[in-house]
Amino acid sequence: MNERTVHTFDAPAPAGAYSQGVIAGGFLFTSGFGPQNPATGEVAHGVAAQTTQVLRNIAAVLAEEGLTMRDVVKVTTHLQHLKCDFHAYDRAYREFLGDARPVRTTVGSDLMDILVEIDVVAALPAPGQPA
């Protein structure tokens, strides 16, 4: 299978042995992104602000390949405090994505000093079609 990695300086650099994104089989798969600001490393307070930053980080990886959040077909979200943060997370998610409604899985997870982590799968345009 032909695959290649995707990298942008507009999203946080990997903290370990993984890529920001990988293209394979007609899709772009992102790693799970946290809410770190790529320029400063700072993490906002509150799940809504963190969700918005995570989605900005993901959007930067998608943009590197000419994609947008409208190309996303699958979202997986991990919340540190699933029960108490879900509604604030969902409001920020809806504001950021607008009318885009990819399928989504949201689970509670033990995260490292952050409230939210998200990864996505985006469909690449068919060969010969513009992004």
C-alpha positions as CSV (number, residue, x, y, z in Angstrom):
1,M,0.0,0.0,0.0
2,N,1.2,3.5,-0.9
3,E,1.2,5.7,2.1
4,R,2.9,9.0,3.1
5,T,3.1,11.2,6.1
6,V,1.7,14.7,6.5
7,H,3.4,17.3,8.5
8,T,2.7,21.0,9.2
9,F,4.3,23.5,11.5
10,D,0.8,24.9,12.1
11,A,-0.1,22.0,14.4
12,P,1.8,20.7,17.5
13,A,4.8,18.6,16.7
14,P,4.5,14.9,17.7
15,A,5.5,14.2,21.3
16,G,6.6,10.7,20.4
17,A,7.2,8.2,17.6
18,Y,4.2,9.0,15.4
19,S,3.2,11.3,12.5
20,Q,0.7,14.2,12.6
21,G,-1.1,12.5,9.7
22,V,-0.8,9.6,7.2
23,I,-2.4,9.3,3.8
24,A,-3.4,5.8,2.9
25,G,-6.1,4.2,0.9
26,G,-7.8,7.4,-0.2
27,F,-8.0,8.8,3.3
28,L,-6.0,11.1,5.6
29,F,-5.8,9.8,9.1
30,T,-4.7,12.2,11.8
31,S,-3.1,11.3,15.1
32,G,-4.9,12.3,18.3
33,F,-4.3,16.0,18.8
34,G,-4.4,17.7,22.2
35,P,-5.2,21.4,22.8
36,Q,-1.6,22.7,22.7
37,N,-1.2,26.0,20.8
38,P,1.5,25.1,18.2
39,A,3.2,28.5,18.5
40,T,3.4,28.8,22.2
41,G,2.7,25.3,23.6
42,E,0.1,26.8,25.9
43,V,-3.1,24.9,26.8
44,A,-6.3,26.9,27.2
45,H,-8.5,26.4,30.3
46,G,-11.9,24.7,30.0
47,V,-13.1,22.0,27.6
48,A,-14.8,24.4,25.1
49,A,-11.6,26.4,24.5
50,Q,-9.5,23.2,24.4
51,T,-11.9,21.6,21.9
52,T,-11.6,24.7,19.6
53,Q,-7.8,24.5,19.7
54,V,-7.8,20.8,19.0
55,L,-10.0,21.3,16.0
56,R,-7.7,24.2,14.8
57,N,-4.8,21.8,15.1
58,I,-6.6,19.1,13.1
59,A,-7.7,21.7,10.5
60,A,-4.1,22.7,10.0
61,V,-3.1,19.1,9.1
62,L,-6.0,18.8,6.7
63,A,-5.2,22.2,5.1
64,E,-1.7,20.9,4.4
65,E,-3.3,18.5,1.9
66,G,-5.9,21.0,0.7
67,L,-8.7,19.5,2.8
68,T,-11.2,21.1,5.2
69,M,-13.4,19.8,8.1
70,R,-16.0,19.2,5.4
71,D,-13.9,16.3,4.1
72,V,-13.9,14.6,7.5
73,V,-15.9,11.4,7.6
74,K,-15.0,10.1,11.1
75,V,-14.2,11.8,14.4
76,T,-13.0,10.0,17.6
77,T,-13.0,12.1,20.7
78,H,-11.6,11.3,24.1
79,L,-12.8,13.4,27.1
80,Q,-11.2,13.4,30.5
81,H,-14.5,14.1,32.2
82,L,-17.1,12.6,29.8
83,K,-20.2,13.2,31.9
84,C,-19.6,16.8,33.0
85,D,-17.8,18.1,29.9
86,F,-19.8,16.5,27.1
87,H,-22.3,19.3,26.5
88,A,-19.6,22.1,26.5
89,Y,-17.4,20.0,24.2
90,D,-20.4,19.4,21.9
91,R,-21.3,23.1,21.7
92,A,-17.7,24.0,20.7
93,Y,-17.6,21.2,18.3
94,R,-20.8,22.3,16.6
95,E,-19.7,25.9,16.4
96,F,-16.4,24.9,14.8
97,L,-17.8,22.3,12.3
98,G,-20.9,24.2,11.3
99,D,-23.1,22.1,9.1
100,A,-20.5,19.3,8.7
101,R,-21.8,16.2,10.5
102,P,-19.2,13.3,10.2
103,V,-19.8,10.2,12.2
104,R,-18.4,10.5,15.7
105,T,-17.4,8.4,18.7
106,T,-16.9,10.1,22.0
107,V,-15.5,8.2,25.0
108,G,-14.1,9.0,28.5
109,S,-10.4,8.5,28.8
110,D,-7.6,9.1,31.3
111,L,-5.7,11.9,29.5
112,M,-2.4,13.5,30.4
113,D,-3.1,17.0,31.8
114,I,-5.6,17.9,29.1
115,L,-9.4,17.7,28.9
116,V,-9.9,16.6,25.2
117,E,-8.0,14.7,22.5
118,I,-9.4,14.2,19.0
119,D,-8.4,12.3,15.8
120,V,-10.1,12.3,12.5
121,V,-10.3,10.4,9.2
122,A,-10.9,12.6,6.1
123,A,-11.7,11.4,2.5
124,L,-9.3,12.6,-0.2
125,P,-10.8,13.8,-3.5
126,A,-11.1,11.1,-6.2
127,P,-8.2,11.2,-8.7
128,G,-8.7,14.0,-11.2
129,Q,-11.1,15.9,-8.9
130,P,-10.0,19.1,-7.2
131,A,-9.6,19.1,-3.4
